[in-house]
């Protein structure tokens, strides 16, 4: 197998792995039509007129600008409000209440979708790349 053909096989394997990963989207940029089921759930510690504070515990992935959703657990997680992360420190985050259906209270919970993993940090992409390189090396002999 020629080096050019090996490169084409490798490129097609890498492209297939990227397609399998699915499109990478920023949930905060375009908005979500539905809150993902795997969104992290946080208790609201404090609420005033326009901001809320949550304890982060082990959620190191929370960043400024992310969109969160307040839900009412007594009404089967009915959407109460949409919030945006203003700031965070090592233990807590402050969020701005962007829009609300009803007043946000400490009895509500906050759902924060995890950001999508970039394609270059995906294990399947690198596994496919290494498999393609190994197959190309074996077939070129």
TORSE-811104 format. One record per residue: residue number from 1; x, y, z of N, C-alpha, C in turn; residue in one letter. Coordinates in steps of 0.2 Angstrom, whole numbers, always signed. Layout:
! TORSE-811104
@k->NUM; nc1->X; nc2->Y; nc3->Z; cac1->X; cac2->Y; cac3->Z; cc1->X; cc2->Y; cc3->Z; r->a
...
END
This chain:
! TORSE-811104
@k->1; nc1->+4; nc2->-6; nc3->+0; cac1->+0; cac2->+0; cac3->+0; cc1->+5; cc2->+6; cc3->+0; r->x
@k->2; nc1->+3; nc2->+11; nc3->-4; cac1->+7; cac2->+17; cac3->-5; cc1->+6; cc2->+22; cc3->+1; r->x
@k->3; nc1->+10; nc2->+26; nc3->+3; cac1->+9; cac2->+31; cac3->+8; cc1->+3; cc2->+35; cc3->+7; r->x
@k->4; nc1->+2; nc2->+37; nc3->+1; cac1->-4; cac2->+41; cac3->+0; cc1->-10; cc2->+37; cc3->+1; r->x
@k->5; nc1->-11; nc2->+31; nc3->+0; cac1->-17; cac2->+27; cac3->+1; cc1->-17; cc2->+26; cc3->+9; r->x
@k->6; nc1->-12; nc2->+25; nc3->+12; cac1->-12; cac2->+24; cac3->+19; cc1->-15; cc2->+31; cc3->+23; r->x
@k->7; nc1->-13; nc2->+36; nc3->+20; cac1->-15; cac2->+43; cac3->+23; cc1->-23; cc2->+44; cc3->+21; r->x
@k->8; nc1->-25; nc2->+41; nc3->+16; cac1->-32; cac2->+42; cac3->+14; cc1->-36; cc2->+37; cc3->+19; r->x
@k->9; nc1->-34; nc2->+31; nc3->+20; cac1->-37; cac2->+27; cac3->+25; cc1->-37; cc2->+30; cc3->+31; r->x
@k->10; nc1->-32; nc2->+33; nc3->+34; cac1->-32; cac2->+36; cac3->+40; cc1->-36; cc2->+42; cc3->+41; r->x
@k->11; nc1->-37; nc2->+46; nc3->+35; cac1->-41; cac2->+52; cac3->+35; cc1->-48; cc2->+49; cc3->+36; r->x
@k->12; nc1->-50; nc2->+44; nc3->+32; cac1->-57; cac2->+42; cac3->+32; cc1->-59; cc2->+39; cc3->+39; r->x
@k->13; nc1->-54; nc2->+35; nc3->+42; cac1->-56; cac2->+33; cac3->+49; cc1->-57; cc2->+38; cc3->+54; r->x
@k->14; nc1->-52; nc2->+44; nc3->+53; cac1->-53; cac2->+49; cac3->+58; cc1->-60; cc2->+53; cc3->+57; r->x
@k->15; nc1->-62; nc2->+54; nc3->+50; cac1->-68; cac2->+57; cac3->+49; cc1->-74; cc2->+53; cc3->+51; r->x
@k->16; nc1->-73; nc2->+47; nc3->+51; cac1->-79; cac2->+42; cac3->+53; cc1->-79; cc2->+43; cc3->+61; r->x
@k->17; nc1->-74; nc2->+43; nc3->+64; cac1->-74; cac2->+44; cac3->+72; cc1->-77; cc2->+51; cc3->+74; r->x
@k->18; nc1->-75; nc2->+56; nc3->+70; cac1->-78; cac2->+63; cac3->+72; cc1->-86; cc2->+63; cc3->+70; r->x
@k->19; nc1->-88; nc2->+59; nc3->+65; cac1->-95; cac2->+59; cac3->+64; cc1->-99; cc2->+55; cc3->+69; r->x
@k->20; nc1->-96; nc2->+50; nc3->+71; cac1->-99; cac2->+46; cac3->+77; cc1->-99; cc2->+50; cc3->+83; r->x
@k->21; nc1->-95; nc2->+54; nc3->+84; cac1->-95; cac2->+58; cac3->+90; cc1->-101; cc2->+63; cc3->+90; r->x
@k->22; nc1->-103; nc2->+65; nc3->+84; cac1->-109; cac2->+70; cac3->+84; cc1->-106; cc2->+77; cc3->+84; r->x
@k->23; nc1->-111; nc2->+81; nc3->+82; cac1->-109; cac2->+88; cac3->+82; cc1->-108; cc2->+91; cc3->+89; r->x
@k->24; nc1->-103; nc2->+95; nc3->+89; cac1->-101; cac2->+99; cac3->+95; cc1->-105; cc2->+105; cc3->+95; r->x
@k->25; nc1->-109; nc2->+106; nc3->+101; cac1->-112; cac2->+112; cac3->+101; cc1->-112; cc2->+115; cc3->+108; r->x
@k->26; nc1->-112; nc2->+122; nc3->+108; cac1->-112; cac2->+125; cac3->+115; cc1->-119; cc2->+126; cc3->+117; r->x
@k->27; nc1->-121; nc2->+123; nc3->+122; cac1->-128; cac2->+124; cac3->+124; cc1->-130; cc2->+131; cc3->+126; r->x
@k->28; nc1->-125; nc2->+135; nc3->+128; cac1->-127; cac2->+142; cac3->+130; cc1->-128; cc2->+146; cc3->+124; r->x
@k->29; nc1->-125; nc2->+144; nc3->+118; cac1->-125; cac2->+149; cac3->+113; cc1->-131; cc2->+149; cc3->+109; r->x
@k->30; nc1->-134; nc2->+143; nc3->+108; cac1->-140; cac2->+142; cac3->+104; cc1->-146; cc2->+141; cc3->+108; r->x
@k->31; nc1->-145; nc2->+139; nc3->+114; cac1->-151; cac2->+138; cac3->+118; cc1->-153; cc2->+130; cc3->+117; r->x
@k->32; nc1->-156; nc2->+127; nc3->+122; cac1->-158; cac2->+121; cac3->+121; cc1->-166; cc2->+120; cc3->+121; r->x
@k->33; nc1->-168; nc2->+116; nc3->+117; cac1->-176; cac2->+115; cac3->+116; cc1->-178; cc2->+111; cc3->+122; r->x
@k->34; nc1->-174; nc2->+107; nc3->+125; cac1->-175; cac2->+103; cac3->+131; cc1->-169; cc2->+102; cc3->+135; r->x
@k->35; nc1->-170; nc2->+102; nc3->+141; cac1->-165; cac2->+101; cac3->+146; cc1->-162; cc2->+94; cc3->+146; r->x
@k->36; nc1->-156; nc2->+92; nc3->+145; cac1->-153; cac2->+86; cac3->+144; cc1->-155; cc2->+82; cc3->+151; r->x
@k->37; nc1->-156; nc2->+75; nc3->+150; cac1->-157; cac2->+71; cac3->+156; cc1->-151; cc2->+70; cc3->+160; r->x
@k->38; nc1->-145; nc2->+71; nc3->+157; cac1->-139; cac2->+70; cac3->+161; cc1->-136; cc2->+77; cc3->+164; r->x
@k->39; nc1->-140; nc2->+82; nc3->+165; cac1->-138; cac2->+88; cac3->+167; cc1->-137; cc2->+87; cc3->+175; r->x
@k->40; nc1->-131; nc2->+91; nc3->+177; cac1->-130; cac2->+90; cac3->+184; cc1->-135; cc2->+94; cc3->+188; r->x
@k->41; nc1->-137; nc2->+92; nc3->+194; cac1->-142; cac2->+95; cac3->+199; cc1->-139; cc2->+98; cc3->+205; r->x
@k->42; nc1->-140; nc2->+104; nc3->+206; cac1->-138; cac2->+108; cac3->+212; cc1->-143; cc2->+111; cc3->+216; r->x
@k->43; nc1->-142; nc2->+111; nc3->+223; cac1->-147; cac2->+114; cac3->+227; cc1->-145; cc2->+122; cc3->+227; r->x
@k->44; nc1->-150; nc2->+126; nc3->+227; cac1->-150; cac2->+133; cac3->+227; cc1->-149; cc2->+135; cc3->+235; r->x
@k->45; nc1->-143; nc2->+138; nc3->+236; cac1->-142; cac2->+140; cac3->+243; cc1->-145; cc2->+146; cc3->+245; r->x
@k->46; nc1->-145; nc2->+151; nc3->+241; cac1->-147; cac2->+158; cac3->+242; cc1->-150; cc2->+161; cc3->+236; r->x
@k->47; nc1->-156; nc2->+165; nc3->+237; cac1->-159; cac2->+168; cac3->+231; cc1->-161; cc2->+175; cc3->+233; r->x
@k->48; nc1->-159; nc2->+180; nc3->+229; cac1->-162; cac2->+187; cac3->+230; cc1->-166; cc2->+189; cc3->+224; r->x
@k->49; nc1->-167; nc2->+195; nc3->+223; cac1->-171; cac2->+197; cac3->+217; cc1->-169; cc2->+195; cc3->+210; r->x
@k->50; nc1->-162; nc2->+195; nc3->+209; cac1->-159; cac2->+194; cac3->+203; cc1->-154; cc2->+189; cc3->+202; r->x
@k->51; nc1->-152; nc2->+186; nc3->+208; cac1->-146; cac2->+182; cac3->+208; cc1->-147; cc2->+176; cc3->+212; r->x
@k->52; nc1->-144; nc2->+170; nc3->+211; cac1->-144; cac2->+164; cac3->+215; cc1->-137; cc2->+162; cc3->+216; r->x
@k->53; nc1->-136; nc2->+158; nc3->+222; cac1->-130; cac2->+156; cac3->+224; cc1->-130; cc2->+148; cc3->+225; r->x
@k->54; nc1->-126; nc2->+144; nc3->+222; cac1->-126; cac2->+137; cac3->+222; cc1->-119; cc2->+135; cc3->+225; r->x
@k->55; nc1->-119; nc2->+129; nc3->+228; cac1->-112; cac2->+126; cac3->+231; cc1->-110; cc2->+121; cc3->+225; r->x
@k->56; nc1->-104; nc2->+121; nc3->+223; cac1->-102; cac2->+117; cac3->+217; cc1->-99; cc2->+110; cc3->+219; r->x
@k->57; nc1->-97; nc2->+109; nc3->+225; cac1->-94; cac2->+103; cac3->+227; cc1->-89; cc2->+101; cc3->+223; r->x
@k->58; nc1->-90; nc2->+96; nc3->+218; cac1->-85; cac2->+93; cac3->+214; cc1->-85; cc2->+95; cc3->+207; r->x
@k->59; nc1->-89; nc2->+100; nc3->+205; cac1->-91; cac2->+102; cac3->+198; cc1->-86; cc2->+107; cc3->+196; r->x
@k->60; nc1->-80; nc2->+105; nc3->+194; cac1->-75; cac2->+110; cac3->+192; cc1->-76; cc2->+112; cc3->+185; r->x
@k->61; nc1->-81; nc2->+109; nc3->+181; cac1->-82; cac2->+111; cac3->+174; cc1->-86; cc2->+117; cc3->+173; r->x
@k->62; nc1->-89; nc2->+120; nc3->+179; cac1->-94; cac2->+125; cac3->+178; cc1->-90; cc2->+132; cc3->+177; r->x
@k->63; nc1->-92; nc2->+135; nc3->+172; cac1->-88; cac2->+141; cac3->+169; cc1->-93; cc2->+147; cc3->+169; r->x
@k->64; nc1->-90; nc2->+153; nc3->+169; cac1->-94; cac2->+159; cac3->+168; cc1->-97; cc2->+159; cc3->+161; r->x
@k->65; nc1->-104; nc2->+161; nc3->+161; cac1->-107; cac2->+161; cac3->+154; cc1->-112; cc2->+155; cc3->+153; r->x
@k->66; nc1->-111; nc2->+150; nc3->+157; cac1->-115; cac2->+144; cac3->+155; cc1->-122; cc2->+145; cc3->+157; r->x
@k->67; nc1->-127; nc2->+142; nc3->+154; cac1->-134; cac2->+143; cac3->+155; cc1->-136; cc2->+137; cc3->+160; r->x
@k->68; nc1->-140; nc2->+139; nc3->+165; cac1->-143; cac2->+134; cac3->+169; cc1->-150; cc2->+135; cc3->+170; r->x
@k->69; nc1->-154; nc2->+130; nc3->+172; cac1->-161; cac2->+130; cac3->+172; cc1->-164; cc2->+128; cc3->+179; r->x
@k->70; nc1->-168; nc2->+132; nc3->+182; cac1->-171; cac2->+131; cac3->+189; cc1->-177; cc2->+127; cc3->+187; r->x
@k->71; nc1->-178; nc2->+122; nc3->+191; cac1->-184; cac2->+117; cac3->+190; cc1->-187; cc2->+116; cc3->+197; r->x
@k->72; nc1->-194; nc2->+115; nc3->+197; cac1->-198; cac2->+113; cac3->+203; cc1->-199; cc2->+106; cc3->+204; r->x
@k->73; nc1->-195; nc2->+103; nc3->+209; cac1->-196; cac2->+95; cac3->+210; cc1->-203; cc2->+93; cc3->+212; r->x
@k->74; nc1->-207; nc2->+98; nc3->+215; cac1->-213; cac2->+96; cac3->+217; cc1->-218; cc2->+96; cc3->+211; r->x
@k->75; nc1->-217; nc2->+99; nc3->+206; cac1->-221; cac2->+99; cac3->+199; cc1->-217; cc2->+95; cc3->+194; r->x
@k->76; nc1->-214; nc2->+89; nc3->+196; cac1->-211; cac2->+85; cac3->+191; cc1->-205; cc2->+89; cc3->+187; r->x
@k->77; nc1->-201; nc2->+93; nc3->+190; cac1->-196; cac2->+96; cac3->+187; cc1->-199; cc2->+101; cc3->+181; r->x
@k->78; nc1->-204; nc2->+105; nc3->+183; cac1->-206; cac2->+110; cac3->+178; cc1->-202; cc2->+116; cc3->+178; r->x
@k->79; nc1->-200; nc2->+118; nc3->+172; cac1->-196; cac2->+124; cac3->+172; cc1->-198; cc2->+130; cc3->+175; r->x
@k->80; nc1->-194; nc2->+133; nc3->+179; cac1->-196; cac2->+139; cac3->+183; cc1->-192; cc2->+145; cc3->+180; r->x
@k->81; nc1->-185; nc2->+144; nc3->+179; cac1->-182; cac2->+150; cac3->+176; cc1->-175; cc2->+148; cc3->+173; r->x
@k->82; nc1->-173; nc2->+152; nc3->+169; cac1->-166; cac2->+151; cac3->+166; cc1->-161; cc2->+156; cc3->+169; r->x
@k->83; nc1->-155; nc2->+154; nc3->+170; cac1->-150; cac2->+158; cac3->+174; cc1->-144; cc2->+157; cc3->+170; r->x
@k->84; nc1->-139; nc2->+162; nc3->+171; cac1->-133; cac2->+162; cac3->+168; cc1->-127; cc2->+163; cc3->+173; r->x
@k->85; nc1->-122; nc2->+159; nc3->+173; cac1->-117; cac2->+159; cac3->+178; cc1->-113; cc2->+166; cc3->+177; r->x
@k->86; nc1->-113; nc2->+170; nc3->+182; cac1->-109; cac2->+176; cac3->+183; cc1->-102; cc2->+175; cc3->+185; r->x
@k->87; nc1->-101; nc2->+172; nc3->+190; cac1->-95; cac2->+171; cac3->+193; cc1->-94; cc2->+164; cc3->+197; r->x
@k->88; nc1->-88; nc2->+162; nc3->+198; cac1->-88; cac2->+156; cac3->+203; cc1->-81; cc2->+157; cc3->+206; r->x
@k->89; nc1->-81; nc2->+153; nc3->+212; cac1->-75; cac2->+153; cac3->+216; cc1->-74; cc2->+145; cc3->+217; r->x
@k->90; nc1->-69; nc2->+143; nc3->+222; cac1->-68; cac2->+136; cac3->+223; cc1->-74; cc2->+132; cc3->+226; r->x
@k->91; nc1->-78; nc2->+136; nc3->+229; cac1->-84; cac2->+132; cac3->+232; cc1->-91; cc2->+134; cc3->+230; r->x
@k->92; nc1->-92; nc2->+139; nc3->+227; cac1->-99; cac2->+141; cac3->+225; cc1->-99; cc2->+145; cc3->+218; r->x
@k->93; nc1->-105; nc2->+146; nc3->+216; cac1->-106; cac2->+150; cac3->+210; cc1->-111; cc2->+155; cc3->+210; r->x
@k->94; nc1->-111; nc2->+161; nc3->+208; cac1->-117; cac2->+166; cac3->+208; cc1->-119; cc2->+166; cc3->+201; r->x
@k->95; nc1->-126; nc2->+165; nc3->+200; cac1->-130; cac2->+165; cac3->+194; cc1->-135; cc2->+171; cc3->+193; r->x
@k->96; nc1->-135; nc2->+174; nc3->+187; cac1->-140; cac2->+179; cac3->+186; cc1->-146; cc2->+176; cc3->+183; r->x
@k->97; nc1->-152; nc2->+178; nc3->+186; cac1->-159; cac2->+175; cac3->+184; cc1->-160; cc2->+179; cc3->+178; r->x
@k->98; nc1->-160; nc2->+176; nc3->+172; cac1->-161; cac2->+179; cac3->+165; cc1->-169; cc2->+180; cc3->+164; r->x
@k->99; nc1->-172; nc2->+174; nc3->+165; cac1->-180; cac2->+174; cac3->+164; cc1->-183; cc2->+169; cc3->+168; r->x
@k->100; nc1->-189; nc2->+171; nc3->+171; cac1->-192; cac2->+166; cac3->+175; cc1->-200; cc2->+166; cc3->+174; r->x
@k->101; nc1->-202; nc2->+160; nc3->+175; cac1->-209; cac2->+159; cac3->+175; cc1->-213; cc2->+161; cc3->+181; r->x
@k->102; nc1->-210; nc2->+158; nc3->+187; cac1->-212; cac2->+160; cac3->+193; cc1->-206; cc2->+162; cc3->+197; r->x
@k->103; nc1->-207; nc2->+164; nc3->+203; cac1->-201; cac2->+167; cac3->+207; cc1->-197; cc2->+161; cc3->+210; r->x
@k->104; nc1->-190; nc2->+161; nc3->+209; cac1->-185; cac2->+156; cac3->+211; cc1->-185; cc2->+156; cc3->+218; r->x
@k->105; nc1->-185; nc2->+150; nc3->+221; cac1->-184; cac2->+150; cac3->+229; cc1->-179; cc2->+144; cc3->+230; r->x
@k->106; nc1->-177; nc2->+144; nc3->+236; cac1->-172; cac2->+139; cac3->+238; cc1->-175; cc2->+132; cc3->+238; r->x
@k->107; nc1->-182; nc2->+131; nc3->+237; cac1->-185; cac2->+124; cac3->+236; cc1->-184; cc2->+122; cc3->+229; r->x
@k->108; nc1->-182; nc2->+126; nc3->+225; cac1->-181; cac2->+124; cac3->+218; cc1->-174; cc2->+121; cc3->+217; r->x
@k->109; nc1->-172; nc2->+117; nc3->+212; cac1->-166; cac2->+114; cac3->+210; cc1->-163; cc2->+117; cc3->+204; r->x
@k->110; nc1->-157; nc2->+117; nc3->+203; cac1->-154; cac2->+120; cac3->+197; cc1->-151; cc2->+114; cc3->+193; r->x
@k->111; nc1->-152; nc2->+114; nc3->+187; cac1->-150; cac2->+109; cac3->+182; cc1->-145; cc2->+113; cc3->+177; r->x
@k->112; nc1->-138; nc2->+110; nc3->+177; cac1->-133; cac2->+113; cac3->+173; cc1->-130; cc2->+108; cc3->+169; r->x
@k->113; nc1->-132; nc2->+109; nc3->+162; cac1->-129; cac2->+104; cac3->+157; cc1->-121; cc2->+104; cc3->+157; r->x
@k->114; nc1->-118; nc2->+99; nc3->+157; cac1->-111; cac2->+99; cac3->+156; cc1->-109; cc2->+101; cc3->+149; r->x
@k->115; nc1->-104; nc2->+105; nc3->+148; cac1->-102; cac2->+107; cac3->+141; cc1->-100; cc2->+100; cc3->+137; r->x
@k->116; nc1->-101; nc2->+101; nc3->+131; cac1->-98; cac2->+95; cac3->+126; cc1->-91; cc2->+95; cc3->+126; r->x
@k->117; nc1->-88; nc2->+89; nc3->+126; cac1->-81; cac2->+87; cac3->+125; cc1->-79; cc2->+89; cc3->+118; r->x
@k->118; nc1->-73; nc2->+93; nc3->+118; cac1->-71; cac2->+94; cac3->+111; cc1->-68; cc2->+88; cc3->+108; r->x
@k->119; nc1->-69; nc2->+88; nc3->+101; cac1->-67; cac2->+82; cac3->+98; cc1->-60; cc2->+79; cc3->+99; r->x
@k->120; nc1->-55; nc2->+84; nc3->+100; cac1->-48; cac2->+81; cac3->+101; cc1->-47; cc2->+78; cc3->+108; r->x
@k->121; nc1->-52; nc2->+79; nc3->+112; cac1->-51; cac2->+76; cac3->+119; cc1->-55; cc2->+69; cc3->+119; r->x
@k->122; nc1->-58; nc2->+67; nc3->+114; cac1->-62; cac2->+61; cac3->+114; cc1->-58; cc2->+55; cc3->+113; r->x
@k->123; nc1->-59; nc2->+50; nc3->+117; cac1->-55; cac2->+44; cac3->+117; cc1->-56; cc2->+40; cc3->+110; r->x
@k->124; nc1->-63; nc2->+41; nc3->+107; cac1->-64; cac2->+37; cac3->+101; cc1->-60; cc2->+40; cc3->+95; r->x
@k->125; nc1->-59; nc2->+46; nc3->+95; cac1->-55; cac2->+49; cac3->+90; cc1->-48; cc2->+47; cc3->+90; r->x
@k->126; nc1->-45; nc2->+47; nc3->+96; cac1->-38; cac2->+44; cac3->+96; cc1->-37; cc2->+37; cc3->+95; r->x
@k->127; nc1->-42; nc2->+33; nc3->+98; cac1->-42; cac2->+26; cac3->+96; cc1->-42; cc2->+24; cc3->+89; r->x
@k->128; nc1->-47; nc2->+28; nc3->+86; cac1->-47; cac2->+27; cac3->+78; cc1->-41; cc2->+29; cc3->+75; r->x
@k->129; nc1->-38; nc2->+34; nc3->+77; cac1->-32; cac2->+37; cac3->+74; cc1->-26; cc2->+32; cc3->+75; r->x
@k->130; nc1->-25; nc2->+29; nc3->+81; cac1->-20; cac2->+24; cac3->+82; cc1->-21; cc2->+18; cc3->+78; r->x
@k->131; nc1->-28; nc2->+16; nc3->+78; cac1->-30; cac2->+10; cac3->+74; cc1->-28; cc2->+10; cc3->+67; r->x
@k->132; nc1->-30; nc2->+16; nc3->+64; cac1->-28; cac2->+18; cac3->+57; cc1->-21; cc2->+18; cc3->+56; r->x
@k->133; nc1->-17; nc2->+21; nc3->+60; cac1->-10; cac2->+21; cac3->+59; cc1->-7; cc2->+13; cc3->+59; r->x
@k->134; nc1->-9; nc2->+9; nc3->+64; cac1->-7; cac2->+3; cac3->+64; cc1->-9; cc2->-1; cc3->+58; r->x
@k->135; nc1->-15; nc2->-1; nc3->+56; cac1->-18; cac2->-4; cac3->+50; cc1->-14; cc2->-2; cc3->+44; r->x
@k->136; nc1->-13; nc2->+4; nc3->+43; cac1->-9; cac2->+7; cac3->+38; cc1->-2; cc2->+4; cc3->+38; r->x
@k->137; nc1->+1; nc2->+4; nc3->+44; cac1->+8; cac2->+1; cac3->+44; cc1->+9; cc2->-6; cc3->+42; r->x
@k->138; nc1->+3; nc2->-10; nc3->+45; cac1->+3; cac2->-17; cac3->+43; cc1->+2; cc2->-18; cc3->+36; r->x
@k->139; nc1->-3; nc2->-14; nc3->+33; cac1->-4; cac2->-15; cac3->+26; cc1->+1; cc2->-13; cc3->+21; r->x
@k->140; nc1->+5; nc2->-8; nc3->+23; cac1->+10; cac2->-6; cac3->+19; cc1->+16; cc2->-10; cc3->+18; r->x
@k->141; nc1->+17; nc2->-15; nc3->+22; cac1->+23; cac2->-20; cac3->+22; cc1->+22; cc2->-24; cc3->+16; r->x
END
